[in-house]
Amino acid sequence: MLSFWPGYRGIVQYGRWTFLAIALLFALLLDVLLIADFYWTAMITVGQRNILLVIFFVAWFGLFSVAALKSRFLNAMLKTDEKDTTFREAILFYLRGDWFGAESLILPVIRKNPRDIEMLLLLATLYRHTQRYKEALEILDRLNLFEDAGHWFLEVETERRLIAEEVAKESAETSEAVSEEVSNESTVTE
């Protein structure tokens, strides 16, 4: 019986104030109808009573519809999105250092939606960690072409800076190794 009371299910399921307001408004309308029907019997004609009944049932249907739409909206909001779940799993693999696992989750999402900025940025970061700097820079260049990428400007530029630092560090280590090798060869030949 209570499931026919507009807003009741929303109060029980979600505990939201909007459902309470709907339920209280319905209670107020029901009270007005009951008082008019049983207390003010001498003041209201049969025609007015019938009009009140029609108004009551229209209001009941309207409030019930509003509560149902609000419930559907909340269900849609609370329902976990497949992309969000995949993104969270990819982040977990990334944080554990399982680069292959993270990449295997990211690439199918990007194939489905090549404009997924968050996944592309995560892939660029992953490529930086796996020392695939060229691929990472290509992705960052691709990100700059998207309209919504402006929101991620700081992250994109941070990735570029970190890649530049890693490349500089590797080239310095390579030049040191080459110079040590050359000095070792020159001492051996003497």
C-alpha positions as CSV (number, residue, x, y, z in Angstrom):
1,M,0.0,0.0,0.0
2,L,2.8,2.4,0.9
3,S,4.4,1.9,-2.5
4,F,1.5,3.9,-4.0
5,W,2.4,6.9,-1.8
6,P,4.4,9.3,-4.0
7,G,7.9,9.8,-2.6
8,Y,7.8,6.9,-0.1
9,R,10.1,4.6,-2.0
10,G,12.5,7.4,-2.6
11,I,12.6,8.2,1.1
12,V,13.3,4.6,1.9
13,Q,15.8,3.9,-0.9
14,Y,17.7,7.2,-1.1
15,G,16.8,9.2,2.0
16,R,16.6,12.4,-0.1
17,W,14.7,15.5,1.0
18,T,13.1,15.9,-2.4
19,F,11.2,12.6,-1.9
20,L,10.1,13.8,1.6
21,A,8.8,17.0,0.1
22,I,6.8,15.0,-2.5
23,A,5.4,12.7,0.2
24,L,4.5,15.6,2.5
25,L,2.8,17.5,-0.4
26,F,0.7,14.4,-1.2
27,A,-0.2,14.1,2.5
28,L,-1.4,17.7,2.5
29,L,-3.5,17.1,-0.6
30,L,-5.0,13.9,1.0
31,D,-5.8,15.8,4.2
32,V,-7.5,18.6,2.3
33,L,-9.6,16.0,0.4
34,L,-10.5,14.0,3.6
35,I,-11.4,17.2,5.5
36,A,-13.5,18.5,2.6
37,D,-15.2,15.1,2.1
38,F,-15.9,14.3,5.8
39,Y,-15.9,17.5,7.7
40,W,-17.0,20.3,5.4
41,T,-19.9,18.2,4.0
42,A,-22.4,21.1,4.3
43,M,-20.1,23.6,2.7
44,I,-19.0,21.7,-0.4
45,T,-21.4,20.6,-3.1
46,V,-21.2,17.2,-4.9
47,G,-19.8,18.9,-8.0
48,Q,-17.1,20.6,-6.0
49,R,-16.3,17.3,-4.3
50,N,-16.0,15.6,-7.7
51,I,-13.7,18.4,-8.9
52,L,-11.5,17.9,-5.7
53,L,-11.4,14.2,-6.4
54,V,-10.2,14.8,-10.0
55,I,-7.6,17.3,-8.8
56,F,-6.5,14.8,-6.1
57,F,-6.0,12.0,-8.6
58,V,-4.3,14.2,-11.2
59,A,-2.0,15.5,-8.4
60,W,-1.3,11.9,-7.2
61,F,-0.4,10.8,-10.7
62,G,1.8,13.9,-11.2
63,L,3.6,13.5,-7.9
64,F,4.0,9.8,-8.5
65,S,5.5,10.5,-11.9
66,V,7.9,13.1,-10.6
67,A,9.1,10.7,-7.9
68,A,9.5,7.9,-10.4
69,L,11.6,10.2,-12.7
70,K,13.7,11.4,-9.8
71,S,14.3,7.7,-8.8
72,R,15.3,6.9,-12.4
73,F,17.7,9.8,-12.5
74,L,19.3,8.8,-9.1
75,N,19.6,5.2,-10.3
76,A,21.4,6.3,-13.4
77,M,23.7,8.5,-11.4
78,L,24.5,5.7,-8.9
79,K,24.9,3.1,-11.5
80,T,28.6,2.5,-12.1
81,D,29.7,3.3,-15.6
82,E,31.7,0.6,-17.5
83,K,34.3,3.2,-18.6
84,D,34.7,4.4,-15.0
85,T,35.2,0.9,-13.7
86,T,37.8,0.2,-16.4
87,F,39.5,3.5,-15.6
88,R,39.7,2.6,-11.9
89,E,41.1,-0.9,-12.7
90,A,43.7,0.6,-15.1
91,I,44.7,3.1,-12.3
92,L,45.1,0.2,-9.9
93,F,47.3,-1.7,-12.3
94,Y,49.3,1.5,-13.0
95,L,49.8,2.2,-9.3
96,R,51.0,-1.3,-8.7
97,G,53.5,-0.9,-11.5
98,D,51.8,-3.5,-13.7
99,W,52.4,-1.6,-16.9
100,F,51.2,-4.5,-19.2
101,G,48.0,-4.9,-17.2
102,A,47.2,-1.2,-17.3
103,E,48.0,-0.9,-21.0
104,S,45.8,-4.0,-21.8
105,L,42.9,-2.2,-20.1
106,I,43.5,1.2,-21.6
107,L,44.0,0.3,-25.3
108,P,40.5,-1.2,-25.9
109,V,38.8,1.8,-24.3
110,I,40.8,4.1,-26.6
111,R,40.0,2.0,-29.6
112,K,36.3,2.4,-28.7
113,N,36.6,6.1,-28.0
114,P,39.8,7.7,-29.4
115,R,38.8,11.0,-27.9
116,D,38.9,9.8,-24.2
117,I,41.2,12.4,-22.8
118,E,41.6,10.8,-19.4
119,M,42.6,7.4,-20.8
120,L,44.9,9.0,-23.4
121,L,46.7,11.0,-20.6
122,L,47.0,7.8,-18.5
123,L,48.5,6.0,-21.5
124,A,51.0,8.8,-22.1
125,T,52.0,8.6,-18.5
126,L,52.3,4.9,-18.8
127,Y,54.5,5.3,-21.9
128,R,56.7,7.7,-20.0
129,H,57.2,5.1,-17.2
130,T,58.0,2.4,-19.7
131,Q,60.5,4.8,-21.5
132,R,58.5,5.0,-24.7
133,Y,58.9,8.7,-24.9
134,K,58.2,9.1,-28.6
135,E,54.7,7.4,-28.3
136,A,54.0,9.5,-25.2
137,L,54.8,12.7,-27.0
138,E,52.7,11.7,-29.9
139,I,49.7,11.1,-27.6
140,L,50.3,14.4,-25.8
141,D,50.4,16.2,-29.2
142,R,47.1,14.4,-30.1
143,L,45.6,15.6,-26.8
144,N,46.3,19.2,-27.7
145,L,44.1,18.9,-30.7
146,F,41.0,18.2,-28.6
147,E,38.7,21.0,-27.5
148,D,38.3,19.7,-24.0
149,A,42.0,19.2,-23.5
150,G,42.3,22.8,-22.1
151,H,41.1,21.4,-18.8
152,W,44.1,19.1,-18.8
153,F,46.7,21.6,-19.9
154,L,48.6,21.5,-16.6
155,E,48.8,17.7,-16.6
156,V,49.8,17.6,-20.3
157,E,52.6,20.1,-19.8
158,T,53.8,18.3,-16.6
159,E,54.0,15.1,-18.6
160,R,56.0,16.9,-21.3
161,R,58.4,18.4,-18.7
162,L,58.9,15.0,-17.1
163,I,59.6,13.3,-20.5
164,A,62.1,16.1,-21.3
165,E,63.8,15.5,-17.9
166,E,64.0,11.8,-18.5
167,V,65.3,12.1,-22.0
168,A,68.0,14.6,-20.8
169,K,68.9,12.3,-17.9
170,E,69.2,9.3,-20.2
171,S,71.3,11.3,-22.8
172,A,73.6,12.5,-19.9
173,E,74.0,8.9,-18.7
174,T,74.7,7.7,-22.3
175,S,77.3,10.4,-22.8
176,E,79.0,9.6,-19.5
177,A,79.0,5.9,-20.5
178,V,80.5,6.7,-23.9
179,S,83.2,9.0,-22.4
180,E,84.1,6.3,-19.8
181,E,84.3,3.8,-22.6
182,V,86.5,6.0,-24.7
183,S,88.8,6.8,-21.7
184,N,89.0,3.0,-20.9
185,E,89.9,2.3,-24.5
186,S,92.5,5.0,-24.5
187,T,94.1,3.6,-21.3
188,V,94.1,0.1,-22.7
189,T,95.8,1.1,-26.0
190,E,98.6,2.9,-24.1
